């Protein structure tokens, strides 16, 4: 017995005669109904999922807005307390280290040999060298970061009661960078350069009005 072909319940002409608001093109293919209930079930599942997502979004959006509104004052208070604590720490640091001088340097970018062999040996005795690569937890490093008073390394730092002042000697020493071996003539030139630079910084410091 020959198997009867399944004729579509509606043809294209029938679909085209439906009212516009029926949206028939969403439920029909070119000439026939969906062939199984599984297809119809998947459509329903997709619609329900979309509706559920929209419902959850509508429910949680006001809650999120309320949380944000409540958190803003808390974050502002935390930021204000943190800023006040940092300023108090800075004032205490400057007061305790008033007049101290530092030489900040790094081994990066080819400075290691020159500074270790020809700069550190001729630094004045009242200048404390600070290797920045190993001093991330140093109070001076924190003070420089908080004050924003950094410069191209290597550089001098003078701590004053009212502020921290810096002066870079990067340009002055760049021409000696390739002369890393111990050399007395290089040391003498470097000594003169550093003495002049730190003297200028001290004079600049003494001429500045108290802030």
TAPEZI-V312318 format. One record per residue. N is the residue number from 1. RES is the residue in one small letter. SS is DSSP state (alpha for helix, beta for strand, coil for the rest). PHI is phi in degrees with one decimal (999 if undefined). OMEGA is omega in whole degrees, 0 to 359 (NA if undefined). Layout:
# TAPEZI-V312318
n->N res->RES ss->SS phi->PHI omega->OMEGA
n->N res->RES ss->SS phi->PHI omega->OMEGA
This chain:
# TAPEZI-V312318
n->1 res->x ss->coil phi->999 omega->183
n->2 res->x ss->coil phi->-69.6 omega->181
n->3 res->x ss->coil phi->-78.8 omega->181
n->4 res->x ss->coil phi->-73.9 omega->177
n->5 res->x ss->coil phi->-73.1 omega->181
n->6 res->x ss->coil phi->-87.8 omega->181
n->7 res->x ss->coil phi->-85.3 omega->177
n->8 res->x ss->coil phi->-65.9 omega->179
n->9 res->x ss->coil phi->-68.5 omega->179
n->10 res->x ss->coil phi->-131.4 omega->175
n->11 res->x ss->coil phi->-102.1 omega->183
n->12 res->x ss->alpha phi->-59.8 omega->181
n->13 res->x ss->alpha phi->-63.9 omega->180
n->14 res->x ss->alpha phi->-64.1 omega->181
n->15 res->x ss->alpha phi->-66.0 omega->183
n->16 res->x ss->alpha phi->-67.1 omega->180
n->17 res->x ss->coil phi->-88.4 omega->178
n->18 res->x ss->coil phi->-66.6 omega->175
n->19 res->x ss->coil phi->-60.3 omega->182
n->20 res->x ss->alpha phi->-59.6 omega->185
n->21 res->x ss->alpha phi->-73.9 omega->178
n->22 res->x ss->alpha phi->-76.2 omega->180
n->23 res->x ss->coil phi->54.5 omega->185
n->24 res->x ss->alpha phi->-63.8 omega->183
n->25 res->x ss->alpha phi->-65.3 omega->178
n->26 res->x ss->alpha phi->-79.4 omega->187
n->27 res->x ss->coil phi->-114.2 omega->182
n->28 res->x ss->coil phi->-117.3 omega->169
n->29 res->x ss->coil phi->-88.8 omega->187
n->30 res->x ss->coil phi->-60.0 omega->186
n->31 res->x ss->coil phi->-135.3 omega->187
n->32 res->x ss->coil phi->-151.4 omega->175
n->33 res->x ss->coil phi->-68.9 omega->169
n->34 res->x ss->coil phi->-55.9 omega->191
n->35 res->x ss->coil phi->-82.9 omega->183
n->36 res->x ss->coil phi->-149.2 omega->177
n->37 res->x ss->alpha phi->-70.6 omega->178
n->38 res->x ss->alpha phi->-61.6 omega->179
n->39 res->x ss->alpha phi->-63.3 omega->179
n->40 res->x ss->alpha phi->-63.6 omega->179
n->41 res->x ss->alpha phi->-65.6 omega->179
n->42 res->x ss->alpha phi->-65.8 omega->177
n->43 res->x ss->alpha phi->-64.6 omega->179
n->44 res->x ss->alpha phi->-62.5 omega->180
n->45 res->x ss->alpha phi->-63.5 omega->178
n->46 res->x ss->alpha phi->-63.7 omega->179
n->47 res->x ss->alpha phi->-64.9 omega->180
n->48 res->x ss->alpha phi->-64.5 omega->178
n->49 res->x ss->alpha phi->-62.0 omega->179
n->50 res->x ss->alpha phi->-62.2 omega->179
n->51 res->x ss->alpha phi->-64.3 omega->180
n->52 res->x ss->alpha phi->-65.5 omega->178
n->53 res->x ss->alpha phi->-62.1 omega->179
n->54 res->x ss->alpha phi->-64.2 omega->179
n->55 res->x ss->alpha phi->-65.3 omega->180
n->56 res->x ss->alpha phi->-63.4 omega->178
n->57 res->x ss->alpha phi->-62.1 omega->180
n->58 res->x ss->alpha phi->-66.0 omega->181
n->59 res->x ss->alpha phi->-77.7 omega->186
n->60 res->x ss->alpha phi->-87.0 omega->180
n->61 res->x ss->alpha phi->-59.9 omega->176
n->62 res->x ss->alpha phi->-61.7 omega->179
n->63 res->x ss->alpha phi->-63.4 omega->179
n->64 res->x ss->alpha phi->-63.5 omega->179
n->65 res->x ss->alpha phi->-61.7 omega->179
n->66 res->x ss->alpha phi->-64.0 omega->179
n->67 res->x ss->alpha phi->-63.2 omega->179
n->68 res->x ss->alpha phi->-62.9 omega->180
n->69 res->x ss->alpha phi->-62.0 omega->180
n->70 res->x ss->alpha phi->-73.0 omega->184
n->71 res->x ss->alpha phi->-79.5 omega->183
n->72 res->x ss->alpha phi->-57.0 omega->178
n->73 res->x ss->alpha phi->-61.3 omega->179
n->74 res->x ss->alpha phi->-63.3 omega->179
n->75 res->x ss->alpha phi->-63.9 omega->178
n->76 res->x ss->alpha phi->-64.4 omega->179
n->77 res->x ss->alpha phi->-64.4 omega->179
n->78 res->x ss->alpha phi->-60.5 omega->179
n->79 res->x ss->alpha phi->-63.6 omega->180
n->80 res->x ss->alpha phi->-65.8 omega->179
n->81 res->x ss->alpha phi->-63.6 omega->180
n->82 res->x ss->alpha phi->-63.9 omega->179
n->83 res->x ss->alpha phi->-64.3 omega->179
n->84 res->x ss->alpha phi->-63.7 omega->179
n->85 res->x ss->alpha phi->-63.6 omega->179
n->86 res->x ss->alpha phi->-64.6 omega->180
n->87 res->x ss->alpha phi->-66.5 omega->178
n->88 res->x ss->alpha phi->-64.8 omega->179
n->89 res->x ss->alpha phi->-64.3 omega->179
n->90 res->x ss->alpha phi->-63.4 omega->179
n->91 res->x ss->alpha phi->-61.3 omega->179
n->92 res->x ss->alpha phi->-65.7 omega->180
n->93 res->x ss->alpha phi->-62.4 omega->181
n->94 res->x ss->alpha phi->-65.6 omega->180
n->95 res->x ss->alpha phi->-65.4 omega->183
n->96 res->x ss->alpha phi->-75.0 omega->184
n->97 res->x ss->coil phi->-115.7 omega->181
n->98 res->x ss->coil phi->-56.3 omega->178
n->99 res->x ss->coil phi->90.6 omega->181
n->100 res->x ss->coil phi->-76.5 omega->181
n->101 res->x ss->beta phi->-120.2 omega->181
n->102 res->x ss->beta phi->-134.0 omega->173
n->103 res->x ss->beta phi->-119.4 omega->183
n->104 res->x ss->beta phi->-93.7 omega->181
n->105 res->x ss->beta phi->-143.5 omega->182
n->106 res->x ss->coil phi->-142.7 omega->177
n->107 res->x ss->coil phi->-82.5 omega->184
n->108 res->x ss->alpha phi->-74.5 omega->174
n->109 res->x ss->alpha phi->58.6 omega->172
n->110 res->x ss->alpha phi->78.2 omega->182
n->111 res->x ss->coil phi->-89.6 omega->191
n->112 res->x ss->alpha phi->-57.6 omega->186
n->113 res->x ss->alpha phi->-63.9 omega->181
n->114 res->x ss->alpha phi->-60.3 omega->185
n->115 res->x ss->alpha phi->-69.2 omega->182
n->116 res->x ss->alpha phi->-66.5 omega->187
n->117 res->x ss->alpha phi->-96.3 omega->189
n->118 res->x ss->alpha phi->-128.7 omega->180
n->119 res->x ss->alpha phi->-111.0 omega->182
n->120 res->x ss->alpha phi->-57.9 omega->180
n->121 res->x ss->alpha phi->-65.0 omega->183
n->122 res->x ss->alpha phi->-110.8 omega->176
n->123 res->x ss->coil phi->-67.0 omega->176
n->124 res->x ss->coil phi->-63.2 omega->187
n->125 res->x ss->coil phi->-64.9 omega->182
n->126 res->x ss->coil phi->-90.4 omega->179
n->127 res->x ss->beta phi->-106.6 omega->183
n->128 res->x ss->beta phi->-96.2 omega->178
n->129 res->x ss->beta phi->-75.2 omega->179
n->130 res->x ss->beta phi->-126.4 omega->176
n->131 res->x ss->beta phi->-80.9 omega->188
n->132 res->x ss->alpha phi->-64.8 omega->182
n->133 res->x ss->alpha phi->-64.0 omega->183
n->134 res->x ss->alpha phi->-116.2 omega->186
n->135 res->x ss->coil phi->-125.7 omega->183
n->136 res->x ss->coil phi->-62.6 omega->180
n->137 res->x ss->coil phi->-96.2 omega->182
n->138 res->x ss->coil phi->-68.8 omega->179
n->139 res->x ss->alpha phi->-62.0 omega->179
n->140 res->x ss->alpha phi->-63.3 omega->179
n->141 res->x ss->alpha phi->-61.8 omega->177
n->142 res->x ss->alpha phi->-63.6 omega->180
n->143 res->x ss->alpha phi->-63.6 omega->178
n->144 res->x ss->alpha phi->-64.1 omega->180
n->145 res->x ss->alpha phi->-66.7 omega->181
n->146 res->x ss->alpha phi->-67.8 omega->182
n->147 res->x ss->alpha phi->-85.2 omega->183
n->148 res->x ss->coil phi->71.5 omega->183
n->149 res->x ss->coil phi->-97.2 omega->174
n->150 res->x ss->coil phi->-108.6 omega->180
n->151 res->x ss->coil phi->-149.4 omega->178
n->152 res->x ss->coil phi->-67.1 omega->181
n->153 res->x ss->coil phi->-73.7 omega->358
n->154 res->x ss->coil phi->-79.5 omega->180
n->155 res->x ss->beta phi->-153.8 omega->178
n->156 res->x ss->beta phi->-92.3 omega->176
n->157 res->x ss->beta phi->-132.7 omega->171
n->158 res->x ss->beta phi->-119.4 omega->179
n->159 res->x ss->beta phi->-92.5 omega->177
n->160 res->x ss->coil phi->-111.0 omega->181
n->161 res->x ss->coil phi->-65.4 omega->184
n->162 res->x ss->coil phi->-103.2 omega->180
n->163 res->x ss->coil phi->-166.3 omega->176
n->164 res->x ss->beta phi->-112.5 omega->181
n->165 res->x ss->beta phi->-120.5 omega->183
n->166 res->x ss->beta phi->-130.0 omega->174
n->167 res->x ss->beta phi->-148.3 omega->180
n->168 res->x ss->beta phi->-79.2 omega->173
n->169 res->x ss->coil phi->-115.7 omega->181
n->170 res->x ss->alpha phi->-59.9 omega->182
n->171 res->x ss->alpha phi->-67.2 omega->181
n->172 res->x ss->alpha phi->-65.1 omega->185
n->173 res->x ss->alpha phi->-100.4 omega->184
n->174 res->x ss->alpha phi->-58.6 omega->183
n->175 res->x ss->alpha phi->-68.1 omega->178
n->176 res->x ss->alpha phi->-97.9 omega->190
n->177 res->x ss->coil phi->-60.7 omega->182
n->178 res->x ss->coil phi->-82.8 omega->182
n->179 res->x ss->coil phi->-105.2 omega->186
n->180 res->x ss->coil phi->-82.2 omega->180
n->181 res->x ss->coil phi->-69.9 omega->179
n->182 res->x ss->coil phi->-59.8 omega->184
n->183 res->x ss->coil phi->-146.5 omega->183
n->184 res->x ss->alpha phi->-63.4 omega->180
n->185 res->x ss->alpha phi->-66.0 omega->177
n->186 res->x ss->alpha phi->-65.4 omega->179
n->187 res->x ss->alpha phi->-61.0 omega->180
n->188 res->x ss->alpha phi->-65.8 omega->178
n->189 res->x ss->alpha phi->-64.4 omega->180
n->190 res->x ss->alpha phi->-65.0 omega->180
n->191 res->x ss->alpha phi->-59.4 omega->180
n->192 res->x ss->alpha phi->-64.4 omega->181
n->193 res->x ss->alpha phi->-63.4 omega->182
n->194 res->x ss->alpha phi->-66.4 omega->179
n->195 res->x ss->alpha phi->-63.2 omega->179
n->196 res->x ss->alpha phi->-66.2 omega->182
n->197 res->x ss->alpha phi->-67.0 omega->181
n->198 res->x ss->alpha phi->-69.5 omega->176
n->199 res->x ss->alpha phi->-66.2 omega->178
n->200 res->x ss->alpha phi->-63.0 omega->181
n->201 res->x ss->alpha phi->-68.1 omega->179
n->202 res->x ss->alpha phi->-66.9 omega->178
n->203 res->x ss->alpha phi->-63.7 omega->178
n->204 res->x ss->alpha phi->-59.5 omega->180
n->205 res->x ss->alpha phi->-63.8 omega->183
n->206 res->x ss->alpha phi->-72.0 omega->181
n->207 res->x ss->alpha phi->-84.7 omega->183
n->208 res->x ss->coil phi->-77.6 omega->176
n->209 res->x ss->coil phi->-69.4 omega->178
n->210 res->x ss->coil phi->-65.9 omega->180
n->211 res->x ss->coil phi->-91.2 omega->NA
